Amino acid sequence: MGIEGEAGVGAAAGIDTSKASIARVYDMFLGGKDNFAADREVYETIQAVAPQGDEVAKSIRRWLIRVVRHLAGFEVGIDQFLDIGSGLPTAENTHEVAQRNNADATVVYVDNDATVAAYGRALMEENDLTHFATSDLRDPAALLATPQVARLDFDRPMVLIQCATLHHIDDEADPAGFMRHYVDALPSGSYLAISHWWDPGDELLEGHRMARELEQRWRESSMGTGRYRTRAEITELFAGLELVEPGLVELNHWWPDGPRLRETSLVERLILGGLAYKP
């Protein structure tokens, strides 16, 4: 049963049940149950165009797991992670992957979604090395100044994660501009991980047409956000940092765990991921 059956609890937590939530809609694509009618309406609208939408959410999660596992592991050994726009807890959260590979890894989650704050905080802060802050990613100065984020050691390398977040930021908010602020704040030796919806343009005309249709549906929904950006526009979000091989690629091509067992659907191809290093 979703939290729609707990409308009183939702209202008390300051949750607007009439408007879809990014965190709740993504949770639906991952098979979660914490959703309201407005979230289901968006989910069904997207599924009508791209029935494989659930697989997109799963590929995003698998990509994030591979990134965190690589960076927390012995060869790189990063022990600080800042996961911005973390969403609702699900299987294999950032802190679980990081701490399984590095027991000393500290993870700070940040989100400004009321549902995440109300229902996710306790699950995310399950040990002394995991923390949750409420802040808006569009205001890097305020976000970096929150007590939870400020406890990170900005004299040592860390990982900044923007997993499926920036495509919900309109151009008017200047995502490339505020990402430069974040990158400037990162210590030398840090990494930036970004996954983002992709409009392939002439590179994949069928995908371009689907991207335009999906963007329109996202933006006309009660959620009101969603941008499929070009490869050049997504690259700009890395603020000039050098991309780690294999670069900015379709998620299933970024260091896959094994051979491909099925054909990748068109909508799964419309999201790119990359990892960049700050020297």
C-alpha positions in Angstrom: 0.0 0.0 0.0 1.4 3.4 -0.9 1.3 6.5 1.2 -1.9 7.6 -0.6 -3.6 5.6 2.1 -1.9 7.7 4.7 -3.1 11.1 3.4 -3.2 12.5 7.0 0.4 11.5 7.6 1.4 13.1 4.3 -0.4 16.3 5.0 1.2 16.5 8.4 4.6 16.1 6.8 4.0 19.0 4.5 3.6 16.8 1.4 1.5 18.3 -1.5 -0.4 15.2 -2.7 -1.9 17.1 -5.6 1.4 17.4 -7.4 3.7 14.6 -8.6 7.0 14.3 -6.8 10.2 13.5 -8.7 11.4 11.2 -5.9 8.0 9.3 -5.8 7.7 9.0 -9.5 11.3 7.6 -9.8 10.5 5.3 -6.9 7.5 4.0 -8.9 9.7 3.2 -11.9 11.9 1.2 -9.5 8.8 -0.7 -8.2 8.3 1.3 -5.0 4.9 1.7 -3.3 5.2 5.2 -1.8 3.1 7.2 -4.2 -0.1 9.2 -4.7 -2.6 9.5 -7.6 -0.7 12.4 -9.1 2.5 10.3 -9.2 0.7 7.4 -10.9 -0.7 9.7 -13.5 2.8 10.9 -14.5 4.1 7.3 -14.5 1.3 6.1 -16.8 1.7 9.1 -19.1 5.4 8.3 -19.6 4.8 4.5 -19.9 2.4 5.2 -22.7 5.3 6.6 -24.8 8.0 4.4 -23.4 6.8 1.2 -21.8 10.4 0.3 -20.9 10.6 3.2 -18.6 11.1 0.9 -15.6 14.3 -0.4 -17.3 15.6 3.2 -17.5 15.3 3.6 -13.7 17.0 0.2 -13.2 19.9 1.1 -15.5 20.4 4.4 -13.6 20.6 2.5 -10.4 23.0 -0.1 -11.8 25.2 2.7 -13.2 25.3 4.4 -9.8 26.2 1.2 -8.1 29.1 0.7 -10.5 30.4 4.2 -10.0 30.3 4.1 -6.2 31.8 0.6 -6.1 34.7 1.7 -8.3 35.4 4.9 -6.4 35.1 3.4 -2.9 37.1 0.3 -3.7 40.7 -0.4 -3.0 42.1 1.0 -6.2 40.7 4.5 -5.8 39.8 4.5 -2.1 37.5 7.5 -1.8 35.8 7.6 1.6 33.6 10.7 1.2 30.4 10.9 -0.9 28.0 13.7 -1.4 24.8 12.4 -3.1 22.7 15.4 -4.2 19.1 14.7 -5.1 19.3 11.3 -3.5 15.6 10.5 -3.7 13.7 7.8 -1.7 15.7 4.9 -0.3 15.7 1.8 -2.4 17.8 -1.3 -2.8 21.6 -0.7 -2.9 21.7 2.9 -1.8 24.9 4.9 -2.1 26.0 4.3 1.5 25.4 0.6 1.4 27.5 0.2 -1.7 30.2 2.6 -0.5 30.5 1.1 3.0 30.5 -2.4 1.7 33.6 -1.5 -0.2 35.1 0.9 2.3 33.9 0.5 5.9 35.0 4.1 6.7 33.1 5.8 3.9 31.0 8.8 4.9 27.9 9.5 2.8 25.9 12.7 3.0 22.5 12.7 1.1 20.8 15.9 0.1 17.3 16.3 -1.1 14.6 19.0 -0.9 11.6 16.7 -1.5 9.2 16.6 1.4 8.5 12.9 1.0 12.2 12.1 1.2 12.6 14.2 4.3 9.6 12.7 5.9 10.0 9.0 5.0 13.6 8.6 3.9 15.7 10.3 6.5 15.6 7.5 9.1 16.4 4.9 6.5 19.3 6.9 5.1 20.8 7.8 8.5 21.1 4.2 9.6 24.7 4.6 11.0 27.1 7.2 12.2 28.7 7.6 8.8 25.5 8.5 6.9 23.7 11.8 7.1 20.8 13.6 5.4 20.4 17.3 4.7 17.5 19.2 3.2 18.6 21.8 0.7 18.0 22.9 -2.9 20.7 21.8 -5.4 20.2 25.1 -7.4 21.8 27.0 -4.5 25.2 25.5 -4.0 26.4 28.1 -1.5 23.5 27.2 0.9 23.7 23.5 0.2 27.5 23.3 0.9 27.0 25.3 4.1 24.4 22.9 5.7 25.9 21.3 8.9 25.7 17.8 7.4 27.6 18.7 4.3 30.1 20.9 6.2 31.2 18.0 8.3 32.8 16.5 5.2 36.6 17.2 5.0 37.0 19.6 2.0 40.8 19.2 2.3 40.5 15.6 1.1 39.1 14.0 -2.1 35.4 13.3 -2.3 32.8 12.2 -4.8 29.9 14.5 -5.9 27.0 12.6 -7.3 24.3 14.2 -9.5 22.4 11.1 -10.5 19.3 11.8 -12.7 18.9 15.2 -11.1 20.0 17.9 -13.5 17.6 17.1 -16.2 14.9 18.3 -13.8 16.5 21.8 -13.7 15.4 24.3 -16.3 17.9 26.2 -18.4 16.7 29.5 -16.7 18.3 28.2 -13.4 21.7 27.9 -15.2 22.7 24.4 -14.2 26.1 24.7 -16.0 26.7 27.9 -13.9 25.9 26.4 -10.5 27.8 23.2 -11.4 30.9 25.3 -11.8 30.4 26.5 -8.2 30.2 22.9 -7.0 33.3 21.9 -9.0 35.2 24.9 -7.6 34.4 23.7 -4.1 35.7 20.2 -4.7 39.2 19.4 -3.4 41.9 18.2 -5.7 41.6 14.4 -6.4 37.8 14.5 -6.3 35.3 13.0 -8.8 32.0 14.2 -10.3 29.4 11.7 -11.4 26.5 12.8 -13.6 23.7 10.9 -15.4 21.3 12.9 -17.5 18.5 12.4 -20.1 19.9 12.8 -23.6 18.5 14.2 -26.9 20.7 12.5 -29.5 19.5 14.8 -32.4 20.8 13.6 -35.8 22.9 10.9 -34.1 19.8 8.9 -33.5 16.7 10.5 -35.2 14.2 8.0 -33.7 15.6 8.7 -30.3 15.4 12.4 -30.9 11.7 12.2 -31.7 11.1 10.1 -28.6 13.1 12.6 -26.4 11.0 15.5 -27.7 7.8 13.7 -27.0 8.9 12.6 -23.5 10.1 16.0 -22.6 6.8 17.5 -23.5 4.9 14.9 -21.4 7.1 15.5 -18.4 6.8 19.2 -18.6 3.0 19.2 -19.1 2.5 16.9 -16.2 1.9 18.1 -12.6 5.6 17.6 -12.0 6.4 20.2 -14.7 10.1 19.4 -15.2 12.2 17.5 -17.6 14.9 18.4 -20.1 16.5 16.1 -22.7 19.8 17.9 -23.4 22.3 17.4 -26.2 25.7 15.7 -25.6 27.4 19.1 -25.7 25.0 20.5 -23.1 25.5 17.6 -20.8 29.3 17.8 -21.2 29.1 21.4 -20.1 27.7 20.4 -16.7 31.1 18.8 -15.9 32.6 22.3 -15.8 35.6 21.5 -17.8 36.8 18.5 -15.8 38.5 15.6 -17.6 36.2 12.6 -18.2 37.3 9.2 -17.1 37.2 6.5 -19.8 34.9 5.6 -21.5 33.7 9.2 -21.3 30.1 10.3 -21.6 28.2 7.3 -22.8 25.0 5.4 -22.7 24.6 4.0 -19.2 24.8 0.3 -20.3 28.1 1.1 -22.0 29.7 2.5 -18.9 31.9 -0.3 -17.5 29.1 -3.0 -17.7 29.3 -5.9 -15.2 29.0 -8.5 -17.9 27.7 -9.2 -21.4 24.5 -7.7 -22.6 21.7 -10.3 -22.3 19.0 -8.5 -24.3 18.7 -5.7 -26.8 18.7 -2.2 -25.2 15.4 -0.4 -25.8 15.3 3.0 -27.4 14.3 4.9 -24.2 17.1 3.2 -22.3 19.6 4.8 -24.8 18.3 8.3 -24.0 20.3 8.8 -20.9 24.1 9.3 -20.7 26.4 8.9 -17.8 29.9 10.1 -17.1 32.6 10.3 -14.4 35.1 13.2 -14.3 38.2 13.8 -12.2 39.4 17.0 -10.7 43.2 17.1 -10.7 
